Amino acid sequence: MKKKVLLMGKSGSGKTSMRSIIFANYIARDTTRLGATIDVEHSHVRFLGNLVLNLWDCGGQESFMQQYCTQQPDNIFRNVEVLIYVFDVESQEMERDVHYYQSCLEALLQNSPEAKIFCLVHKMDLLAEDQRDRVFKEREGDLIRLSMPGNVTCFRTSIWDETLYKAWSSIVTMLIPNVAALENSLTHFANVIEADEVLLFEKATFLVISHCQSKKNRDSHRFEKVSNIIKQFKLSCSKLGAKFQSMEVRNNAFAAFIDTFTSNTYVMVVMSDPTLPSESTLVNIRNARKYFEELENPNNIAMNHHNHKYH
C-alpha cells in the first residue's frame, strides 16, 4: 500500500536534513554535508512491512516553487495523502514563505482535497529557550488562520532534540491503516502482563507507532527521547559491525526491556516491580510476537485474543 507524502518549504528550511535523520540514519551533525535539493527527490520508504511512504522532497528554490504550483500542479499535488510544510522559524521573508504555502494549499485543495496538512515550525533551537513557547503559539495561530478552510496541525521541531521524532511519529501513525486495532491489542497485552507502559517502535526509523500506559509519567517527551537515544545507540552498534537486538535497564524503581518484536517493530515494556525476573517479561514478549506479526498484515486481523497466552 503506497501513500504519497509531500515534503515542502523554502530552500534552506531544513527539509532534507530532517528526512535524512528520520529515514536515512543520519545524526544531526552529519546533515551539514547535505546540499540543496534540486527539483523533486523521490524516495520509497517501507514502513511496517506493507505500508510504503512515497516521499517527495520538493526543492524550495523560488523557481521550483513557482513551477510546482503553476506548471505541474497535477503531477505534484495529485493523490497526496499528506502535505508536510516546513517553515524556518528565523526566516527573514515570512511574507514570501506564506505566499508559497498558500499557493501550495490551493493546488492541494484542487487535486487532493482529502489530504492531511502538517506544518513544522523548524529550527526552534535557534531561539532563546524562554521565547520558544510564545513564538510557536503565535506562528501556530497564524498558520491555522492562513490555512482556512483546511485544517492544519502544527509542530515545533529541531534536529537537535526529540521534537523531530514527536512530529514524525504523529504524522506516520496517522498513515497506518490498522492503528486502532494495534493500539487495542497493545493495551490488552499491557493489561495482561501488568506493565506500566508498553511502546511499539517502527524498526528502521525507531518512530513510536503505538503506546499504552497504566501509570502517569511526568515526562511527556519520554517516547521521543527513547527513540533518539536508541537510534543513536543502534547507529553506534552498526558502525562497529554489531547488530542491536535488545537491552534491559533496571534501577530500584522500575525495569525496562527493549526487544525485537515483529519483523518490522521493536517493543519496550516498562514494569514498576524491579524484583520481577527478566525471563518472565521476555517470555511474555516472545508469546505475543506471533499475534502482533499477524496483526501487522491487515488481511489477518480477525484473530482472537484468547488464542494467545501470557504468563
C-alpha positions as CSV (number, residue, x, y, z in Angstrom):
1,M,0.0,0.0,0.0
2,K,1.6,3.3,-1.2
3,K,0.9,6.6,0.4
4,K,2.2,9.8,-1.3
5,V,3.7,12.3,1.1
6,L,4.9,15.8,0.0
7,L,7.7,17.5,1.9
8,M,7.7,21.2,1.0
9,G,9.1,24.5,2.2
10,K,11.6,27.2,1.2
11,S,15.1,26.3,0.3
12,G,17.3,26.0,3.5
13,S,14.3,25.4,5.8
14,G,15.8,22.0,6.8
15,K,13.5,19.5,4.9
16,T,16.3,17.2,3.6
17,S,18.1,17.3,7.0
18,M,15.0,16.0,8.8
19,R,14.3,13.4,6.2
20,S,17.8,12.2,6.4
21,I,17.7,11.9,10.2
22,I,14.4,10.1,10.3
23,F,14.7,7.8,7.3
24,A,18.4,7.6,6.3
25,N,20.1,7.1,9.7
26,Y,22.0,10.5,9.7
27,I,22.9,12.1,13.0
28,A,22.2,15.8,13.4
29,R,25.8,17.0,13.0
30,D,26.2,15.0,9.7
31,T,23.4,16.9,8.0
32,T,25.7,19.9,7.4
33,R,27.1,17.9,4.4
34,L,23.8,17.8,2.6
35,G,23.4,20.1,-0.4
36,A,20.3,21.8,-1.6
37,T,17.6,19.6,-3.2
38,I,17.2,20.2,-6.9
39,D,13.7,19.9,-8.2
40,V,12.0,16.8,-6.6
41,E,13.8,13.9,-4.9
42,H,11.7,10.7,-4.7
43,S,12.2,8.1,-2.1
44,H,10.2,5.0,-1.2
45,V,10.3,4.2,2.5
46,R,9.0,0.8,3.5
47,F,7.2,1.2,6.8
48,L,5.7,-1.6,8.8
49,G,6.1,-4.1,6.0
50,N,3.2,-3.4,3.7
51,L,3.0,0.4,4.0
52,V,5.2,2.3,1.6
53,L,5.7,6.0,2.0
54,N,6.3,7.6,-1.4
55,L,8.1,10.6,-0.1
56,W,8.5,13.6,-2.5
57,D,11.1,16.0,-1.1
58,C,10.5,19.1,-3.2
59,G,13.3,21.6,-3.7
60,G,12.4,25.0,-2.2
61,Q,14.2,27.4,-4.6
62,E,11.9,30.1,-5.8
63,S,11.9,28.9,-9.5
64,F,10.9,25.4,-8.4
65,M,8.2,26.6,-6.0
66,Q,6.5,28.6,-8.8
67,Q,6.8,25.7,-11.2
68,Y,5.1,23.2,-8.8
69,C,2.0,25.4,-8.4
70,T,1.7,26.8,-12.0
71,Q,3.2,24.4,-14.5
72,Q,2.8,21.0,-12.9
73,P,0.2,21.1,-10.2
74,D,-1.4,17.9,-11.4
75,N,1.8,15.9,-11.2
76,I,2.9,17.2,-7.8
77,F,-0.4,17.6,-6.0
78,R,-2.5,14.6,-7.3
79,N,-3.1,11.6,-5.0
80,V,-1.5,13.2,-2.0
81,E,-2.2,11.7,1.5
82,V,-0.2,14.2,3.5
83,L,1.5,17.6,2.9
84,I,4.3,18.4,5.4
85,Y,5.3,22.1,5.0
86,V,8.4,23.3,6.8
87,F,8.9,26.8,7.9
88,D,12.3,28.2,9.2
89,V,11.4,29.9,12.4
90,E,14.1,32.6,11.8
91,S,13.1,33.3,8.1
92,Q,13.5,36.9,7.2
93,E,11.0,36.5,4.3
94,M,7.9,35.3,6.2
95,E,5.5,37.1,3.8
96,R,7.0,35.2,0.8
97,D,7.0,31.9,2.7
98,V,3.3,32.4,3.5
99,H,2.6,33.2,-0.2
100,Y,4.2,30.0,-1.4
101,Y,2.5,28.0,1.4
102,Q,-1.0,29.3,0.3
103,S,-0.3,28.6,-3.3
104,C,0.6,25.0,-2.4
105,L,-2.6,24.8,-0.3
106,E,-4.7,26.0,-3.2
107,A,-3.2,23.4,-5.6
108,L,-3.6,20.7,-3.0
109,L,-7.2,21.6,-2.4
110,Q,-7.9,21.3,-6.2
111,N,-6.1,18.0,-6.7
112,S,-6.2,16.2,-3.3
113,P,-9.0,17.8,-1.2
114,E,-8.8,15.0,1.4
115,A,-5.1,15.4,2.1
116,K,-4.0,16.0,5.7
117,I,-1.8,19.1,6.3
118,F,1.0,19.4,8.8
119,C,3.2,22.5,9.4
120,L,6.6,22.2,11.1
121,V,7.9,25.3,12.6
122,H,11.5,24.3,12.4
123,K,15.0,25.2,13.8
124,M,13.4,26.1,17.1
125,D,16.8,25.6,18.8
126,L,17.9,28.9,17.3
127,L,15.6,30.8,19.6
128,A,16.3,31.5,23.2
129,E,14.5,28.9,25.4
130,D,12.3,31.4,27.1
131,Q,10.9,32.7,23.7
132,R,10.1,29.3,22.2
133,D,6.6,28.8,23.6
134,R,5.4,32.3,22.8
135,V,6.9,32.3,19.2
136,F,5.5,28.9,18.4
137,K,2.0,29.8,19.7
138,E,2.0,32.9,17.5
139,R,3.1,31.0,14.4
140,E,0.6,28.2,15.1
141,G,-2.2,30.8,15.4
142,D,-1.2,32.5,12.1
143,L,-0.9,29.2,10.2
144,I,-4.3,27.9,11.4
145,R,-5.9,31.2,10.2
146,L,-4.0,31.1,6.9
147,S,-4.9,27.5,6.2
148,M,-8.7,28.0,6.4
149,P,-11.0,26.4,5.3
150,G,-8.5,23.5,5.6
151,N,-7.4,22.0,8.9
152,V,-3.7,22.1,9.8
153,T,-1.7,20.5,12.6
154,C,1.4,22.4,13.7
155,F,4.5,21.0,15.4
156,R,7.6,22.8,16.7
157,T,10.8,20.9,15.6
158,S,14.6,20.9,15.8
159,I,17.0,18.3,14.5
160,W,18.9,18.7,17.8
161,D,16.3,17.3,20.2
162,E,13.4,14.9,20.5
163,T,10.8,17.2,18.9
164,L,11.5,16.0,15.4
165,Y,10.6,12.4,16.4
166,K,7.4,13.6,18.1
167,A,6.2,15.3,14.9
168,W,7.1,12.5,12.5
169,S,5.7,9.8,14.8
170,S,2.3,11.7,14.9
171,I,2.3,12.1,11.1
172,V,3.3,8.5,10.3
173,T,0.9,6.9,12.8
174,M,-1.9,8.7,11.0
175,L,-1.0,6.8,7.8
176,I,-1.0,3.3,9.4
177,P,-4.3,1.7,8.3
178,N,-4.9,-0.6,11.3
179,V,-3.6,1.6,14.0
180,A,-6.7,1.3,16.2
181,A,-6.5,-2.5,16.2
182,L,-2.8,-2.2,17.0
183,E,-3.5,0.1,20.0
184,N,-6.3,-2.1,21.3
185,S,-4.1,-5.2,21.2
186,L,-1.2,-3.3,22.8
187,T,-3.4,-2.2,25.7
188,H,-4.7,-5.8,26.1
189,F,-1.1,-7.1,26.2
190,A,-0.1,-4.4,28.8
191,N,-3.0,-5.2,31.0
192,V,-2.4,-9.0,30.9
193,I,1.3,-8.7,31.9
194,E,0.6,-5.8,34.3
195,A,3.0,-3.4,32.6
196,D,3.2,0.3,33.5
197,E,3.8,1.1,29.9
198,V,4.3,-0.6,26.5
199,L,5.7,1.2,23.4
200,L,5.9,0.0,19.9
201,F,8.7,1.4,17.6
202,E,9.0,1.0,13.9
203,K,12.2,-0.9,13.3
204,A,14.1,1.2,10.8
205,T,13.2,4.7,11.9
206,F,12.5,4.0,15.6
207,L,9.4,6.2,15.5
208,V,6.8,5.4,18.1
209,I,3.8,4.0,16.3
210,S,1.6,2.9,19.2
211,H,1.7,3.0,23.0
212,C,-0.3,2.5,26.1
213,Q,0.3,3.3,29.8
214,S,-1.4,2.5,33.1
215,K,0.5,5.0,35.2
216,K,1.0,8.7,34.7
217,N,4.5,9.8,33.8
218,R,5.9,13.3,34.4
219,D,8.0,13.4,31.3
220,S,5.7,14.0,28.3
221,H,8.7,13.8,25.9
222,R,9.9,10.4,27.1
223,F,8.9,8.4,23.9
224,E,10.8,10.7,21.6
225,K,13.8,10.8,23.9
226,V,13.9,7.0,23.9
227,S,13.6,6.9,20.1
228,N,16.5,9.4,19.8
229,I,18.8,7.5,22.3
230,I,18.2,4.0,21.0
231,K,18.5,5.1,17.4
232,Q,21.9,6.7,18.2
233,F,22.9,3.6,20.0
234,K,21.8,1.4,17.1
235,L,23.9,3.5,14.7
236,S,26.9,3.2,17.0
237,C,26.4,-0.6,17.0
238,S,26.2,-0.8,13.2
239,K,29.4,1.3,12.9
240,L,31.2,-1.4,14.9
241,G,29.7,-4.1,12.8
242,A,27.4,-5.2,15.7
243,K,23.6,-5.6,15.4
244,F,21.4,-4.1,18.1
245,Q,18.8,-6.6,19.3
246,S,17.7,-5.9,22.8
247,M,18.5,-4.1,26.1
248,E,17.4,-4.1,29.7
249,V,17.6,-1.1,32.1
250,R,17.0,-1.6,35.8
251,N,17.1,0.6,38.9
252,N,15.3,0.4,42.3
253,A,12.1,2.0,40.8
254,F,11.5,0.1,37.5
255,A,12.7,-2.4,34.9
256,A,12.6,-1.6,31.2
257,F,13.0,-4.0,28.4
258,I,13.6,-3.2,24.7
259,D,13.5,-6.2,22.4
260,T,12.9,-7.1,18.7
261,F,9.2,-7.8,18.4
262,T,7.8,-8.4,14.9
263,S,9.8,-8.3,11.7
264,N,9.1,-4.6,11.5
265,T,9.0,-3.4,15.1
266,Y,10.7,-3.2,18.5
267,V,8.8,-3.3,21.7
268,M,9.6,-1.5,25.0
269,V,8.0,-2.9,28.2
270,V,8.2,-0.9,31.5
271,M,7.5,-2.7,34.8
272,S,7.4,-0.9,38.1
273,D,8.3,-4.1,40.0
274,P,12.1,-4.3,39.7
275,T,12.2,-7.6,41.6
276,L,10.4,-9.4,38.7
277,P,12.8,-11.8,37.0
278,S,13.7,-10.7,33.5
279,E,12.8,-14.0,32.0
280,S,9.1,-13.7,32.8
281,T,8.8,-10.5,30.9
282,L,10.9,-11.8,28.0
283,V,8.7,-14.9,27.8
284,N,5.6,-12.7,27.6
285,I,7.2,-10.7,24.8
286,R,8.0,-13.9,22.9
287,N,4.5,-15.2,23.3
288,A,2.9,-12.0,22.0
289,R,5.1,-11.9,18.9
290,K,3.1,-14.2,16.7
291,Y,-0.1,-12.3,17.3
292,F,1.3,-8.9,16.5
293,E,3.1,-10.3,13.5
294,E,-0.2,-11.4,12.1
295,L,-1.9,-8.1,13.2
296,E,0.6,-6.1,11.0
297,N,-0.9,-7.8,8.0
298,P,-4.4,-6.3,7.8
299,N,-5.6,-9.4,5.9
300,N,-5.1,-11.4,9.1
301,I,-6.6,-9.2,11.7
302,A,-9.5,-11.5,12.6
303,M,-7.7,-13.3,15.4
304,N,-9.0,-14.0,18.9
305,H,-7.1,-12.6,21.8
306,H,-7.8,-15.8,23.8
307,N,-5.7,-17.9,21.5
308,H,-2.6,-16.3,23.0
309,K,-1.3,-17.0,26.5
310,Y,0.8,-14.6,28.5
311,H,2.3,-15.7,31.9
